[in-house]
Every structure is written in structure tokens, then in C-alpha cells.
Amino acid sequence: QVRLVESGGGSVQSGGSLSLSCTGSGFIFSHAVMSWYRQAPGKGRELVAGNVGVTTTYADSVEGRFTYSRDDAKNTVLPQMNNLKPEDTAVYYCYANVAQRGTWGQGTQVTVSS
């Protein structure tokens, strides 16, 4: 069974940093396309960052502030969020695409106060 477990998140003031992590199990992690999404209150879910091999793409709204790495040996992806803004407040979700089948993590709340 494919499973994703997220950790990290929390509350921080504007300009602060937070580290998230997502650990997968039940699949060959190195074969998966891993992505992070977020959903702000009253809005749809949006892609934040995606990683395939050594290539990572970012949403324009987080480019230069967020970094996203993966450690296939530990079945983990590690988003690092710097210079956070109130508009980054959202539930952040890990997503794994394994052989064209998608699985979501449970989500972790990030709240940025001004």
C-alpha cells in the first residue's frame, strides 16, 4: 500500500523559515514523481514544487524562497521554505505519482503571521 507521511509545518512570523518532510512507503521511491501542493483557505489546490530526478520546478510565487530536495535512499522529500509570507498560509500536501497512480499525504498546516 502506497503511503505518504508528512511532518513539519506549524506557525511562524513573516520572514521566517520552516522545514517540511514527506516519507513514502509501499513503493519504489526513486521511481516516483514527487510533488508538493498547497491549499489556502477558500482556494483550490496549487502546485508548489515538483521533482523528477535532478530536475525541480517551482511555482512563480515561491521561486527563490523555497527549495525542494529528495533523498531516495531515505524515501524522503524535503521542502525548505524561507522568507515566508502571510500568503503562504495553507495546508501543504505531498503527492506521489507512481506508475500513473497518484497518492496524497494527509497534509500539514503552515501558518504565517504578519
N, CA, C and O atoms as a GROMACS GRO file, in nm:
protein
  456
    1GLN      N    1   0.085  -0.119   0.000
    1GLN     CA    2   0.000   0.000   0.000
    1GLN      C    3   0.089   0.124   0.000
    1GLN      O    4   0.177   0.139   0.085
    2VAL      N    5   0.065   0.214  -0.096
    2VAL     CA    6   0.140   0.338  -0.103
    2VAL      C    7   0.096   0.429   0.011
    2VAL      O    8  -0.023   0.450   0.033
    3ARG      N    9   0.192   0.482   0.081
    3ARG     CA   10   0.161   0.570   0.194
    3ARG      C   11   0.261   0.684   0.199
    3ARG      O   12   0.381   0.664   0.176
    4LEU      N   13   0.212   0.802   0.230
    4LEU     CA   14   0.296   0.922   0.246
    4LEU      C   15   0.268   0.982   0.383
    4LEU      O   16   0.152   1.002   0.421
    5VAL      N   17   0.373   1.010   0.456
    5VAL     CA   18   0.359   1.070   0.589
    5VAL      C   19   0.437   1.200   0.591
    5VAL      O   20   0.558   1.202   0.568
    6GLU      N   21   0.367   1.308   0.620
    6GLU     CA   22   0.428   1.440   0.623
    6GLU      C   23   0.458   1.481   0.766
    6GLU      O   24   0.390   1.438   0.860
    7SER      N   25   0.558   1.564   0.782
    7SER     CA   26   0.587   1.621   0.913
    7SER      C   27   0.644   1.760   0.893
    7SER      O   28   0.677   1.800   0.782
    8GLY      N   29   0.654   1.833   1.001
    8GLY     CA   30   0.697   1.972   0.995
    8GLY      C   31   0.575   2.061   0.993
    8GLY      O   32   0.467   2.021   1.037
    9GLY      N   33   0.591   2.182   0.944
    9GLY     CA   34   0.482   2.276   0.946
    9GLY      C   35   0.473   2.345   1.080
    9GLY      O   36   0.558   2.327   1.168
   10GLY      N   37   0.368   2.425   1.095
   10GLY     CA   38   0.350   2.498   1.220
   10GLY      C   39   0.325   2.645   1.192
   10GLY      O   40   0.284   2.683   1.082
   11SER      N   41   0.352   2.727   1.293
   11SER     CA   42   0.328   2.870   1.282
   11SER      C   43   0.459   2.946   1.287
   11SER      O   44   0.550   2.910   1.362
   12VAL      N   45   0.468   3.051   1.208
   12VAL     CA   46   0.590   3.131   1.202
   12VAL      C   47   0.553   3.273   1.163
   12VAL      O   48   0.449   3.296   1.102
   13GLN      N   49   0.637   3.367   1.198
   13GLN     CA   50   0.613   3.506   1.159
   13GLN      C   51   0.666   3.530   1.018
   13GLN      O   52   0.752   3.457   0.968
   14SER      N   53   0.614   3.632   0.956
   14SER     CA   54   0.656   3.669   0.822
   14SER      C   55   0.808   3.688   0.818
   14SER      O   56   0.866   3.751   0.906
   15GLY      N   57   0.871   3.632   0.714
   15GLY     CA   58   1.016   3.636   0.703
   15GLY      C   59   1.086   3.516   0.762
   15GLY      O   60   1.206   3.498   0.743
   16GLY      N   61   1.012   3.434   0.832
   16GLY     CA   62   1.070   3.316   0.895
   16GLY      C   63   1.083   3.198   0.799
   16GLY      O   64   1.052   3.209   0.681
   17SER      N   65   1.130   3.086   0.854
   17SER     CA   66   1.154   2.965   0.774
   17SER      C   67   1.090   2.844   0.841
   17SER      O   68   1.073   2.839   0.962
   18LEU      N   69   1.056   2.748   0.758
   18LEU     CA   70   1.006   2.621   0.807
   18LEU      C   71   1.058   2.509   0.718
   18LEU      O   72   1.080   2.528   0.598
   19SER      N   73   1.077   2.393   0.778
   19SER     CA   74   1.118   2.275   0.702
   19SER      C   75   1.010   2.170   0.710
   19SER      O   76   0.958   2.141   0.818
   20LEU      N   77   0.976   2.114   0.599
   20LEU     CA   78   0.879   2.005   0.593
   20LEU      C   79   0.950   1.879   0.547
   20LEU      O   80   1.062   1.884   0.497
   21SER      N   81   0.885   1.768   0.566
   21SER     CA   82   0.936   1.643   0.510
   21SER      C   83   0.820   1.553   0.475
   21SER      O   84   0.710   1.564   0.530
   22CYS      N   85   0.846   1.463   0.383
   22CYS     CA   86   0.745   1.365   0.342
   22CYS      C   87   0.818   1.233   0.318
   22CYS      O   88   0.910   1.226   0.236
   23THR      N   89   0.777   1.131   0.389
   23THR     CA   90   0.839   1.000   0.376
   23THR      C   91   0.740   0.903   0.316
   23THR      O   92   0.626   0.892   0.361
   24GLY      N   93   0.785   0.831   0.214
   24GLY     CA   94   0.698   0.738   0.146
   24GLY      C   95   0.730   0.594   0.180
   24GLY      O   96   0.842   0.560   0.218
   25SER      N   97   0.630   0.509   0.166
   25SER     CA   98   0.648   0.365   0.186
   25SER      C   99   0.551   0.291   0.095
   25SER      O  100   0.450   0.346   0.051
   26GLY      N  101   0.584   0.165   0.069
   26GLY     CA  102   0.496   0.083  -0.014
   26GLY      C  103   0.519   0.096  -0.163
   26GLY      O  104   0.440   0.044  -0.242
   27PHE      N  105   0.625   0.165  -0.203
   27PHE     CA  106   0.657   0.178  -0.345
   27PHE      C  107   0.805   0.206  -0.361
   27PHE      O  108   0.875   0.238  -0.265
   28ILE      N  109   0.853   0.194  -0.486
   28ILE     CA  110   0.994   0.222  -0.513
   28ILE      C  111   1.008   0.373  -0.526
   28ILE      O  112   0.972   0.431  -0.628
   29PHE      N  113   1.059   0.435  -0.421
   29PHE     CA  114   1.057   0.580  -0.411
   29PHE      C  115   1.129   0.647  -0.527
   29PHE      O  116   1.082   0.748  -0.578
   30SER      N  117   1.242   0.590  -0.569
   30SER     CA  118   1.321   0.654  -0.675
   30SER      C  119   1.248   0.654  -0.809
   30SER      O  120   1.287   0.727  -0.900
   31HIS      N  121   1.144   0.573  -0.822
   31HIS     CA  122   1.066   0.568  -0.946
   31HIS      C  123   0.950   0.667  -0.946
   31HIS      O  124   0.883   0.684  -1.048
   32ALA      N  125   0.927   0.730  -0.836
   32ALA     CA  126   0.810   0.815  -0.823
   32ALA      C  127   0.840   0.959  -0.861
   32ALA      O  128   0.949   1.009  -0.834
   33VAL      N  129   0.745   1.024  -0.923
   33VAL     CA  130   0.749   1.168  -0.943
   33VAL      C  131   0.686   1.230  -0.819
   33VAL      O  132   0.567   1.209  -0.793
   34MET      N  133   0.764   1.305  -0.743
   34MET     CA  134   0.718   1.360  -0.617
   34MET      C  135   0.690   1.510  -0.633
   34MET      O  136   0.765   1.582  -0.698
   35SER      N  137   0.583   1.553  -0.574
   35SER     CA  138   0.544   1.693  -0.583
   35SER      C  139   0.488   1.740  -0.450
   35SER      O  140   0.448   1.661  -0.365
   36TRP      N  141   0.486   1.872  -0.434
   36TRP     CA  142   0.420   1.934  -0.320
   36TRP      C  143   0.315   2.031  -0.370
   36TRP      O  144   0.339   2.105  -0.466
   37TYR      N  145   0.201   2.028  -0.307
   37TYR     CA  146   0.090   2.118  -0.337
   37TYR      C  147   0.052   2.191  -0.208
   37TYR      O  148   0.092   2.153  -0.098
   38ARG      N  149  -0.026   2.295  -0.225
   38ARG     CA  150  -0.083   2.362  -0.109
   38ARG      C  151  -0.223   2.409  -0.141
   38ARG      O  152  -0.260   2.432  -0.256
   39GLN      N  153  -0.300   2.423  -0.035
   39GLN     CA  154  -0.437   2.471  -0.048
   39GLN      C  155  -0.464   2.573   0.060
   39GLN      O  156  -0.468   2.541   0.179
   40ALA      N  157  -0.482   2.696   0.017
   40ALA     CA  158  -0.513   2.804   0.110
   40ALA      C  159  -0.663   2.806   0.136
   40ALA      O  160  -0.741   2.753   0.056
   41PRO      N  161  -0.705   2.866   0.247
   41PRO     CA  162  -0.848   2.871   0.279
   41PRO      C  163  -0.928   2.934   0.165
   41PRO      O  164  -0.896   3.043   0.119
   42GLY      N  165  -1.031   2.864   0.121
   42GLY     CA  166  -1.119   2.917   0.018
   42GLY      C  167  -1.064   2.910  -0.124
   42GLY      O  168  -1.124   2.963  -0.217
   43LYS      N  169  -0.949   2.845  -0.140
   43LYS     CA  170  -0.887   2.836  -0.273
   43LYS      C  171  -0.865   2.691  -0.313
   43LYS      O  172  -0.874   2.600  -0.231
   44GLY      N  173  -0.836   2.671  -0.442
   44GLY     CA  174  -0.807   2.537  -0.490
   44GLY      C  175  -0.666   2.495  -0.459
   44GLY      O  176  -0.584   2.576  -0.415
   45ARG      N  177  -0.638   2.369  -0.480
   45ARG     CA  178  -0.504   2.316  -0.455
   45ARG      C  179  -0.411   2.357  -0.569
   45ARG      O  180  -0.446   2.344  -0.686
   46GLU      N  181  -0.292   2.407  -0.534
   46GLU     CA  182  -0.198   2.452  -0.636
   46GLU      C  183  -0.063   2.384  -0.619
   46GLU      O  184  -0.022   2.351  -0.508
   47LEU      N  185   0.006   2.362  -0.731
   47LEU     CA  186   0.137   2.301  -0.729
   47LEU      C  187   0.240   2.400  -0.676
   47LEU      O  188   0.245   2.515  -0.721
   48VAL      N  189   0.320   2.358  -0.581
   48VAL     CA  190   0.426   2.441  -0.524
   48VAL      C  191   0.560   2.404  -0.586
   48VAL      O  192   0.636   2.491  -0.629
   49ALA      N  193   0.590   2.275  -0.589
   49ALA     CA  194   0.718   2.228  -0.643
   49ALA      C  195   0.706   2.084  -0.685
   49ALA      O  196   0.631   2.006  -0.626
   50GLY      N  197   0.780   2.049  -0.790
   50GLY     CA  198   0.780   1.912  -0.838
   50GLY      C  199   0.921   1.868  -0.870
   50GLY      O  200   1.004   1.949  -0.912
   51ASN      N  201   0.949   1.741  -0.852
   51ASN     CA  202   1.084   1.691  -0.868
   51ASN      C  203   1.084   1.560  -0.944
   51ASN      O  204   1.015   1.465  -0.908
   52VAL      N  205   1.164   1.557  -1.052
   52VAL     CA  206   1.184   1.433  -1.126
   52VAL      C  207   1.334   1.419  -1.143
   52VAL      O  208   1.396   1.496  -1.216
   53GLY      N  209   1.391   1.322  -1.078
   53GLY     CA  210   1.535   1.306  -1.084
   53GLY      C  211   1.605   1.426  -1.027
   53GLY      O  212   1.584   1.461  -0.911
   54VAL      N  213   1.688   1.492  -1.107
   54VAL     CA  214   1.762   1.609  -1.061
   54VAL      C  215   1.694   1.739  -1.101
   54VAL      O  216   1.746   1.847  -1.072
   55THR      N  217   1.581   1.731  -1.166
   55THR     CA  218   1.512   1.850  -1.212
   55THR      C  219   1.400   1.887  -1.117
   55THR      O  220   1.316   1.804  -1.084
   56THR      N  221   1.400   2.011  -1.072
   56THR     CA  222   1.295   2.061  -0.984
   56THR      C  223   1.234   2.187  -1.044
   56THR      O  224   1.306   2.276  -1.091
   57THR      N  225   1.104   2.194  -1.042
   57THR     CA  226   1.035   2.313  -1.088
   57THR      C  227   0.956   2.372  -0.972
   57THR      O  228   0.911   2.299  -0.884
   58TYR      N  229   0.940   2.504  -0.973
   58TYR     CA  230   0.873   2.576  -0.866
   58TYR      C  231   0.765   2.667  -0.922
   58TYR      O  232   0.774   2.717  -1.034
   59ALA      N  233   0.663   2.688  -0.842
   59ALA     CA  234   0.564   2.789  -0.875
   59ALA      C  235   0.630   2.926  -0.871
   59ALA      O  236   0.721   2.950  -0.792
   60ASP      N  237   0.584   3.016  -0.954
   60ASP     CA  238   0.642   3.151  -0.958
   60ASP      C  239   0.635   3.218  -0.821
   60ASP      O  240   0.724   3.294  -0.784
   61SER      N  241   0.529   3.190  -0.748
   61SER     CA  242   0.507   3.258  -0.620
   61SER      C  243   0.608   3.217  -0.513
   61SER      O  244   0.622   3.286  -0.412
   62VAL      N  245   0.679   3.105  -0.533
   62VAL     CA  246   0.774   3.059  -0.431
   62VAL      C  247   0.917   3.053  -0.484
   62VAL      O  248   1.010   3.028  -0.408
   63GLU      N  249   0.934   3.077  -0.614
   63GLU     CA  250   1.067   3.072  -0.674
   63GLU      C  251   1.163   3.164  -0.599
   63GLU      O  252   1.131   3.279  -0.571
   64GLY      N  253   1.280   3.112  -0.566
   64GLY     CA  254   1.380   3.190  -0.494
   64GLY      C  255   1.365   3.187  -0.343
   64GLY      O  256   1.456   3.228  -0.271
   65ARG      N  257   1.252   3.140  -0.293
   65ARG     CA  258   1.230   3.134  -0.147
   65ARG      C  259   1.222   2.990  -0.096
   65ARG      O  260   1.264   2.960   0.015
   66PHE      N  261   1.169   2.904  -0.177
   66PHE     CA  262   1.154   2.762  -0.138
   66PHE      C  263   1.256   2.678  -0.213
   66PHE      O  264   1.288   2.705  -0.329
   67THR      N  265   1.306   2.577  -0.146
   67THR     CA  266   1.388   2.476  -0.212
   67THR      C  267   1.329   2.339  -0.182
   67THR      O  268   1.257   2.320  -0.084
   68TYR      N  269   1.361   2.247  -0.267
   68TYR     CA  270   1.294   2.116  -0.262
   68TYR      C  271   1.395   2.010  -0.302
   68TYR      O  272   1.444   2.009  -0.415
   69SER      N  273   1.426   1.924  -0.211
   69SER     CA  274   1.522   1.819  -0.242
   69SER      C  275   1.463   1.684  -0.206
   69SER      O  276   1.364   1.675  -0.133
   70ARG      N  277   1.523   1.580  -0.258
   70ARG     CA  278   1.477   1.447  -0.226
   70ARG      C  279   1.596   1.358  -0.194
   70ARG      O  280   1.704   1.373  -0.251
   71ASP      N  281   1.575   1.266  -0.103
   71ASP     CA  282   1.676   1.168  -0.065
   71ASP      C  283   1.614   1.032  -0.091
   71ASP      O  284   1.540   0.979  -0.008
   72ASP      N  285   1.645   0.975  -0.206
   72ASP     CA  286   1.583   0.848  -0.242
   72ASP      C  287   1.626   0.734  -0.150
   72ASP      O  288   1.552   0.638  -0.132
   73ALA      N  289   1.746   0.746  -0.093
   73ALA     CA  290   1.792   0.642  -0.002
   73ALA      C  291   1.708   0.637   0.126
   73ALA      O  292   1.698   0.532   0.190
   74LYS      N  293   1.648   0.751   0.161
   74LYS     CA  294   1.566   0.759   0.281
   74LYS      C  295   1.417   0.770   0.249
   74LYS      O  296   1.334   0.790   0.338
   75ASN      N  297   1.383   0.757   0.121
   75ASN     CA  298   1.242   0.766   0.078
   75ASN      C  299   1.178   0.896   0.125
   75ASN      O  300   1.063   0.897   0.170
   76THR      N  301   1.251   1.005   0.114
   76THR     CA  302   1.205   1.131   0.173
   76THR      C  303   1.225   1.247   0.077
   76THR      O  304   1.325   1.253   0.004
   77VAL      N  305   1.130   1.338   0.077
   77VAL     CA  306   1.148   1.468   0.012
   77VAL      C  307   1.147   1.575   0.120
   77VAL      O  308   1.080   1.562   0.222
   78LEU      N  309   1.223   1.682   0.095
   78LEU     CA  310   1.250   1.781   0.199
   78LEU      C  311   1.230   1.922   0.145
   78LEU      O  312   1.324   1.984   0.096
   79PRO      N  313   1.109   1.971   0.153
   79PRO     CA  314   1.090   2.112   0.116
   79PRO      C  315   1.141   2.204   0.227
   79PRO      O  316   1.116   2.180   0.346
   80GLN      N  317   1.211   2.307   0.188
   80GLN     CA  318   1.260   2.409   0.279
   80GLN      C  319   1.198   2.541   0.237
   80GLN      O  320   1.213   2.584   0.122
   81MET      N  321   1.129   2.605   0.328
   81MET     CA  322   1.058   2.728   0.297
   81MET      C  323   1.121   2.843   0.373
   81MET      O  324   1.122   2.845   0.496
   82ASN      N  325   1.174   2.940   0.299
   82ASN     CA  326   1.240   3.057   0.357
   82ASN      C  327   1.165   3.184   0.321
   82ASN      O  328   1.087   3.188   0.226
   83ASN      N  329   1.190   3.288   0.398
   83ASN     CA  330   1.128   3.419   0.375
   83ASN      C  331   0.976   3.403   0.355
   83ASN      O  332   0.920   3.451   0.257
   84LEU      N  333   0.914   3.335   0.447
   84LEU     CA  334   0.772   3.307   0.436
   84LEU      C  335   0.689   3.434   0.446
   84LEU      O  336   0.724   3.529   0.515
   85LYS      N  337   0.577   3.432   0.373
   85LYS     CA  338   0.486   3.544   0.368
   85LYS      C  339   0.347   3.499   0.415
   85LYS      O  340   0.316   3.380   0.409
   86PRO      N  341   0.264   3.592   0.462
   86PRO     CA  342   0.128   3.552   0.505
   86PRO      C  343   0.052   3.478   0.396
   86PRO      O  344  -0.029   3.390   0.427
   87GLU      N  345   0.076   3.512   0.271
   87GLU     CA  346   0.005   3.443   0.162
   87GLU      C  347   0.052   3.300   0.139
   87GLU      O  348  -0.006   3.228   0.058
   88ASP      N  349   0.156   3.259   0.210
   88ASP     CA  350   0.199   3.119   0.206
   88ASP      C  351   0.118   3.032   0.302
   88ASP      O  352   0.133   2.909   0.304
   89THR      N  353   0.033   3.094   0.382
   89THR     CA  354  -0.050   3.019   0.475
   89THR      C  355  -0.140   2.922   0.398
   89THR      O  356  -0.217   2.963   0.311
   90ALA      N  357  -0.131   2.795   0.432
   90ALA     CA  358  -0.206   2.692   0.360
   90ALA      C  359  -0.182   2.557   0.426
   90ALA      O  360  -0.096   2.543   0.514
   91VAL      N  361  -0.258   2.459   0.382
   91VAL     CA  362  -0.226   2.319   0.412
   91VAL      C  363  -0.138   2.269   0.299
   91VAL      O  364  -0.175   2.281   0.182
   92TYR      N  365  -0.024   2.212   0.333
   92TYR     CA  366   0.072   2.164   0.234
   92TYR      C  367   0.061   2.011   0.223
   92TYR      O  368   0.059   1.940   0.323
   93TYR      N  369   0.054   1.964   0.099
   93TYR     CA  370   0.034   1.822   0.073
   93TYR      C  371   0.148   1.765  -0.010
   93TYR      O  372   0.194   1.828  -0.105
   94CYS      N  373   0.192   1.648   0.026
   94CYS     CA  374   0.287   1.571  -0.052
   94CYS      C  375   0.207   1.485  -0.150
   94CYS      O  376   0.100   1.435  -0.117
   95TYR      N  377   0.260   1.468  -0.270
   95TYR     CA  378   0.191   1.390  -0.373
   95TYR      C  379   0.292   1.302  -0.444
   95TYR      O  380   0.399   1.348  -0.483
   96ALA      N  381   0.258   1.175  -0.460
   96ALA     CA  382   0.345   1.080  -0.530
   96ALA      C  383   0.271   1.026  -0.651
   96ALA      O  384   0.158   0.978  -0.640
   97ASN      N  385   0.336   1.033  -0.767
   97ASN     CA  386   0.284   0.972  -0.889
   97ASN      C  387   0.369   0.847  -0.915
   97ASN      O  388   0.486   0.856  -0.953
   98VAL      N  389   0.309   0.733  -0.895
   98VAL     CA  390   0.379   0.607  -0.912
   98VAL      C  391   0.308   0.529  -1.022
   98VAL      O  392   0.194   0.485  -1.005
   99ALA      N  393   0.375   0.512  -1.134
   99ALA     CA  394   0.316   0.440  -1.248
   99ALA      C  395   0.178   0.496  -1.282
   99ALA      O  396   0.081   0.422  -1.301
  100GLN      N  397   0.171   0.627  -1.289
  100GLN     CA  398   0.049   0.699  -1.329
  100GLN      C  399  -0.063   0.687  -1.226
  100GLN      O  400  -0.178   0.717  -1.256
  101ARG      N  401  -0.031   0.645  -1.107
  101ARG     CA  402  -0.130   0.643  -0.999
  101ARG      C  403  -0.085   0.741  -0.892
  101ARG      O  404   0.031   0.739  -0.849
  102GLY      N  405  -0.175   0.827  -0.850
  102GLY     CA  406  -0.142   0.931  -0.755
  102GLY      C  407  -0.187   0.900  -0.614
  102GLY      O  408  -0.292   0.840  -0.593
  103THR      N  409  -0.105   0.941  -0.519
  103THR     CA  410  -0.138   0.926  -0.377
  103THR      C  411  -0.105   1.055  -0.305
  103THR      O  412   0.000   1.115  -0.329
  104TRP      N  413  -0.195   1.099  -0.217
  104TRP     CA  414  -0.175   1.220  -0.139
  104TRP      C  415  -0.138   1.187   0.004
  104TRP      O  416  -0.181   1.086   0.060
  105GLY      N  417  -0.056   1.275   0.061
  105GLY     CA  418  -0.034   1.269   0.205
  105GLY      C  419  -0.151   1.332   0.277
  105GLY      O  420  -0.245   1.381   0.214
  106GLN      N  421  -0.145   1.331   0.408
  106GLN     CA  422  -0.257   1.380   0.488
  106GLN      C  423  -0.258   1.531   0.500
  106GLN      O  424  -0.359   1.589   0.540
  107GLY      N  425  -0.149   1.597   0.465
  107GLY     CA  426  -0.142   1.742   0.473
  107GLY      C  427  -0.086   1.790   0.605
  107GLY      O  428  -0.104   1.726   0.708
  108THR      N  429  -0.018   1.904   0.599
  108THR     CA  430   0.035   1.966   0.720
  108THR      C  431   0.013   2.117   0.711
  108THR      O  432   0.036   2.178   0.606
  109GLN      N  433  -0.032   2.176   0.820
  109GLN     CA  434  -0.070   2.317   0.820
  109GLN      C  435   0.053   2.406   0.838
  109GLN      O  436   0.138   2.382   0.924
  110VAL      N  437   0.060   2.509   0.754
  110VAL     CA  438   0.161   2.614   0.768
  110VAL      C  439   0.086   2.746   0.782
  110VAL      O  440   0.004   2.782   0.698
  111THR      N  441   0.116   2.818   0.890
  111THR     CA  442   0.052   2.946   0.915
  111THR      C  443   0.158   3.053   0.932
  111THR      O  444   0.248   3.041   1.015
  112VAL      N  445   0.147   3.159   0.851
  112VAL     CA  446   0.244   3.269   0.856
  112VAL      C  447   0.171   3.394   0.899
  112VAL      O  448   0.076   3.436   0.834
  113SER      N  449   0.215   3.454   1.008
  113SER     CA  450   0.152   3.575   1.058
  113SER      C  451   0.236   3.697   1.021
  113SER      O  452   0.358   3.689   1.009
  114SER      N  453   0.167   3.807   1.002
  114SER     CA  454   0.237   3.930   0.961
  114SER      C  455   0.288   4.006   1.080
  114SER      O  456   0.349   4.112   1.065
   0.00000   0.00000   0.00000
